[in-house]
Amino acid sequence: MPIYRYGMLIACFTINIYKEMKFLIKNMTLLIFTDIDGTFINNDTFDEGFNTETVSQLKQAQHLVVFNTSKTFDEVDYFQKRIKTSLSFICETGGGIYLANDHFKITESSRGTYQVLYESGKIYEYKDQIQSEINKNFGDELTFFDDLSVDEQASLSGLSGHDLELASRRDFSILIKWKSTKSKYDEFKLFLKQFKLNLITGGRFSHICSEHDKGKATRLFIDKTKKFFNNSNIVTVGIGDSKNDFEMLNEVDFPCIVKSPNNHLLEDSLNGKNITFSDHAAPNGWIECIEKVITKIKSSEIVNV
């Protein structure tokens, strides 16, 4: 092998070791929950930047990364195949929790290549009844995603073709586009409570679902992980950008907000918490949050010595 090529290999190896060491925290495992749209990937370009490479480095440093998103199971599965990752994930705003096979083995139930940790009530159990009731009482205030034309769905979601089809395969939630006032929206939330349903505000749409959310799913995942790794010092991190991420961020030790036009609603909800903010939008803001949290933790270790 020519000397210059050998030198390049050594340099690349040294850089990779440095990056892994940068994320390594002595006697500590980070359990990182992250939203996808507007957080891990850019909300408009859908670009993930170098975040996939960073996930690999975090895993090599013995940290765990979990997607926590309003995307469907099929969307997350397809997304992971595209970016060549295989992470545990929470989908449809807490409706389903699925474990990658290299995470931990606690259930025999499976879906595709994932273990099923939890699944909420399916929408087919209540969709016809609730849609009829909503049309009678709030028909002028909202539009169901499924009732939009394909062009309208594509325009509002930023998706098309196969991606739009995957987003439409919802198991645990009904998407709506709200058209009315905030006071009517609050009234609608109360209306859904009598049917034991939640209304969750997302970046582009609102989600009607059973009484689950990203926070409840995060808490269940944390409890199961800590029970399985009973001798580990696990510190939890959450990364999001919109009000939809509030419940998730409220459950973790280090909540992080990636810069986004949706931040104002989220910041108001999390007042008083030790929040980490990125200076950049996704995808770069995601790595920035990771680095800032690890710097905080390591600084704290030094202080406590």
VOKOLBA-931127 format. One record per residue (C-alpha): residue number from 1; x, z, y. Coordinates in steps of 0.05 Angstrom, whole numbers. Layout:
BEGIN
<NUM; <X; Z; Y>>
...
END
This chain:
BEGIN
<1; <0; 0; 0>>
<2; <28; -18; 69>>
<3; <51; 42; 109>>
<4; <2; 28; 167>>
<5; <-58; 27; 119>>
<6; <-35; 91; 87>>
<7; <-29; 122; 156>>
<8; <-100; 100; 174>>
<9; <-127; 132; 110>>
<10; <-92; 197; 125>>
<11; <-119; 196; 196>>
<12; <-191; 183; 172>>
<13; <-184; 239; 120>>
<14; <-158; 287; 174>>
<15; <-216; 269; 221>>
<16; <-267; 282; 166>>
<17; <-236; 348; 148>>
<18; <-236; 368; 222>>
<19; <-310; 351; 228>>
<20; <-328; 391; 166>>
<21; <-287; 450; 192>>
<22; <-323; 445; 259>>
<23; <-389; 459; 224>>
<24; <-361; 511; 175>>
<25; <-383; 583; 189>>
<26; <-351; 637; 148>>
<27; <-400; 673; 101>>
<28; <-460; 639; 133>>
<29; <-508; 583; 115>>
<30; <-550; 549; 167>>
<31; <-620; 529; 147>>
<32; <-636; 474; 198>>
<33; <-708; 449; 207>>
<34; <-714; 386; 248>>
<35; <-769; 342; 275>>
<36; <-756; 267; 268>>
<37; <-789; 226; 323>>
<38; <-759; 242; 391>>
<39; <-711; 291; 359>>
<40; <-670; 262; 302>>
<41; <-686; 191; 322>>
<42; <-701; 161; 391>>
<43; <-776; 159; 406>>
<44; <-773; 87; 431>>
<45; <-716; 53; 394>>
<46; <-721; 94; 329>>
<47; <-645; 96; 329>>
<48; <-613; 154; 290>>
<49; <-543; 143; 319>>
<50; <-491; 184; 281>>
<51; <-540; 237; 259>>
<52; <-539; 215; 186>>
<53; <-464; 224; 184>>
<54; <-472; 292; 216>>
<55; <-522; 312; 162>>
<56; <-471; 295; 109>>
<57; <-418; 337; 144>>
<58; <-466; 396; 150>>
<59; <-482; 392; 76>>
<60; <-407; 391; 60>>
<61; <-401; 454; 103>>
<62; <-455; 486; 58>>
<63; <-512; 482; 108>>
<64; <-583; 458; 91>>
<65; <-621; 407; 133>>
<66; <-697; 400; 125>>
<67; <-740; 348; 160>>
<68; <-804; 379; 189>>
<69; <-848; 323; 216>>
<70; <-918; 296; 226>>
<71; <-897; 234; 188>>
<72; <-930; 220; 120>>
<73; <-896; 231; 52>>
<74; <-887; 155; 44>>
<75; <-857; 149; 114>>
<76; <-806; 204; 102>>
<77; <-789; 177; 33>>
<78; <-778; 107; 61>>
<79; <-739; 133; 121>>
<80; <-692; 173; 76>>
<81; <-679; 112; 32>>
<82; <-664; 71; 94>>
<83; <-613; 121; 123>>
<84; <-587; 140; 53>>
<85; <-604; 214; 53>>
<86; <-643; 257; 4>>
<87; <-664; 320; 41>>
<88; <-720; 368; 28>>
<89; <-777; 358; 78>>
<90; <-842; 382; 107>>
<91; <-891; 326; 124>>
<92; <-957; 317; 161>>
<93; <-946; 378; 205>>
<94; <-940; 427; 148>>
<95; <-988; 394; 99>>
<96; <-937; 382; 44>>
<97; <-869; 414; 28>>
<98; <-822; 376; -19>>
<99; <-755; 397; -46>>
<100; <-696; 351; -59>>
<101; <-671; 360; -130>>
<102; <-604; 387; -105>>
<103; <-637; 442; -63>>
<104; <-663; 493; -114>>
<105; <-706; 489; -176>>
<106; <-769; 532; -171>>
<107; <-826; 487; -192>>
<108; <-843; 437; -247>>
<109; <-892; 399; -204>>
<110; <-863; 334; -175>>
<111; <-879; 275; -130>>
<112; <-832; 217; -135>>
<113; <-762; 245; -138>>
<114; <-782; 310; -103>>
<115; <-807; 378; -127>>
<116; <-873; 399; -97>>
<117; <-866; 467; -64>>
<118; <-934; 466; -28>>
<119; <-991; 419; -14>>
<120; <-1050; 434; 31>>
<121; <-1122; 411; 21>>
<122; <-1128; 336; 19>>
<123; <-1166; 300; 74>>
<124; <-1213; 266; 25>>
<125; <-1244; 335; 12>>
<126; <-1272; 339; 83>>
<127; <-1261; 273; 120>>
<128; <-1330; 242; 113>>
<129; <-1366; 306; 133>>
<130; <-1321; 323; 192>>
<131; <-1319; 252; 218>>
<132; <-1395; 249; 220>>
<133; <-1399; 316; 257>>
<134; <-1345; 296; 307>>
<135; <-1380; 230; 323>>
<136; <-1444; 268; 337>>
<137; <-1412; 320; 383>>
<138; <-1348; 289; 411>>
<139; <-1354; 214; 398>>
<140; <-1341; 196; 471>>
<141; <-1280; 241; 477>>
<142; <-1235; 212; 423>>
<143; <-1219; 153; 379>>
<144; <-1200; 158; 306>>
<145; <-1134; 123; 290>>
<146; <-1166; 89; 230>>
<147; <-1220; 59; 275>>
<148; <-1169; 24; 320>>
<149; <-1151; -49; 309>>
<150; <-1083; -63; 278>>
<151; <-1058; -86; 346>>
<152; <-1081; -22; 379>>
<153; <-1050; 20; 324>>
<154; <-984; -17; 333>>
<155; <-986; -10; 409>>
<156; <-1000; 65; 408>>
<157; <-954; 84; 351>>
<158; <-896; 36; 365>>
<159; <-900; 16; 292>>
<160; <-918; -50; 258>>
<161; <-921; -83; 190>>
<162; <-896; -41; 132>>
<163; <-879; 19; 177>>
<164; <-950; 21; 204>>
<165; <-979; 17; 134>>
<166; <-937; 77; 112>>
<167; <-960; 117; 173>>
<168; <-1032; 103; 154>>
<169; <-1025; 133; 84>>
<170; <-1044; 204; 105>>
<171; <-1057; 258; 53>>
<172; <-1068; 320; 96>>
<173; <-1087; 300; 167>>
<174; <-1132; 255; 208>>
<175; <-1101; 223; 270>>
<176; <-1140; 218; 335>>
<177; <-1126; 193; 405>>
<178; <-1156; 241; 456>>
<179; <-1189; 207; 516>>
<180; <-1222; 265; 553>>
<181; <-1203; 328; 592>>
<182; <-1163; 389; 572>>
<183; <-1224; 434; 576>>
<184; <-1261; 388; 528>>
<185; <-1199; 388; 483>>
<186; <-1201; 464; 480>>
<187; <-1275; 461; 464>>
<188; <-1260; 411; 408>>
<189; <-1208; 459; 378>>
<190; <-1260; 514; 376>>
<191; <-1310; 466; 345>>
<192; <-1262; 450; 288>>
<193; <-1249; 524; 274>>
<194; <-1319; 531; 245>>
<195; <-1298; 481; 192>>
<196; <-1232; 518; 181>>
<197; <-1193; 461; 211>>
<198; <-1135; 459; 260>>
<199; <-1122; 411; 318>>
<200; <-1048; 400; 330>>
<201; <-1021; 363; 391>>
<202; <-967; 313; 375>>
<203; <-924; 267; 418>>
<204; <-970; 206; 411>>
<205; <-1031; 231; 374>>
<206; <-1068; 295; 356>>
<207; <-1076; 316; 284>>
<208; <-1138; 345; 251>>
<209; <-1117; 383; 189>>
<210; <-1130; 444; 145>>
<211; <-1105; 511; 171>>
<212; <-1032; 494; 165>>
<213; <-978; 477; 216>>
<214; <-903; 467; 221>>
<215; <-892; 542; 231>>
<216; <-928; 566; 169>>
<217; <-891; 514; 128>>
<218; <-825; 535; 159>>
<219; <-838; 609; 143>>
<220; <-856; 593; 71>>
<221; <-793; 550; 64>>
<222; <-749; 605; 94>>
<223; <-778; 659; 48>>
<224; <-769; 616; -15>>
<225; <-698; 597; 5>>
<226; <-677; 669; 20>>
<227; <-708; 693; -45>>
<228; <-671; 640; -84>>
<229; <-603; 651; -49>>
<230; <-611; 727; -48>>
<231; <-537; 740; -34>>
<232; <-530; 690; 22>>
<233; <-528; 703; 97>>
<234; <-578; 651; 120>>
<235; <-589; 637; 194>>
<236; <-646; 591; 214>>
<237; <-645; 536; 266>>
<238; <-703; 492; 290>>
<239; <-697; 428; 330>>
<240; <-756; 394; 364>>
<241; <-779; 360; 427>>
<242; <-854; 368; 436>>
<243; <-912; 419; 433>>
<244; <-922; 399; 361>>
<245; <-856; 435; 345>>
<246; <-875; 501; 378>>
<247; <-897; 538; 314>>
<248; <-833; 515; 277>>
<249; <-787; 537; 334>>
<250; <-823; 604; 339>>
<251; <-802; 620; 266>>
<252; <-727; 609; 272>>
<253; <-667; 648; 297>>
<254; <-642; 591; 341>>
<255; <-696; 545; 371>>
<256; <-669; 481; 402>>
<257; <-703; 430; 447>>
<258; <-679; 358; 451>>
<259; <-688; 328; 520>>
<260; <-753; 288; 523>>
<261; <-812; 273; 570>>
<262; <-852; 319; 524>>
<263; <-809; 381; 538>>
<264; <-850; 413; 592>>
<265; <-907; 435; 547>>
<266; <-858; 462; 495>>
<267; <-815; 501; 545>>
<268; <-876; 536; 573>>
<269; <-896; 559; 503>>
<270; <-827; 586; 485>>
<271; <-812; 626; 548>>
<272; <-769; 686; 533>>
<273; <-736; 660; 470>>
<274; <-662; 645; 463>>
<275; <-670; 570; 470>>
<276; <-615; 517; 465>>
<277; <-627; 454; 507>>
<278; <-593; 387; 499>>
<279; <-571; 348; 560>>
<280; <-585; 282; 525>>
<281; <-645; 250; 491>>
<282; <-646; 233; 417>>
<283; <-607; 214; 378>>
<284; <-546; 244; 415>>
<285; <-585; 305; 436>>
<286; <-594; 326; 363>>
<287; <-519; 331; 349>>
<288; <-511; 366; 416>>
<289; <-561; 420; 395>>
<290; <-524; 431; 329>>
<291; <-457; 437; 363>>
<292; <-483; 485; 417>>
<293; <-515; 531; 365>>
<294; <-452; 533; 322>>
<295; <-411; 549; 385>>
<296; <-459; 606; 402>>
<297; <-454; 634; 331>>
<298; <-378; 630; 329>>
<299; <-372; 661; 398>>
<300; <-417; 718; 374>>
<301; <-372; 727; 313>>
<302; <-311; 733; 357>>
<303; <-346; 784; 402>>
<304; <-368; 825; 342>>
<305; <-298; 829; 312>>
END
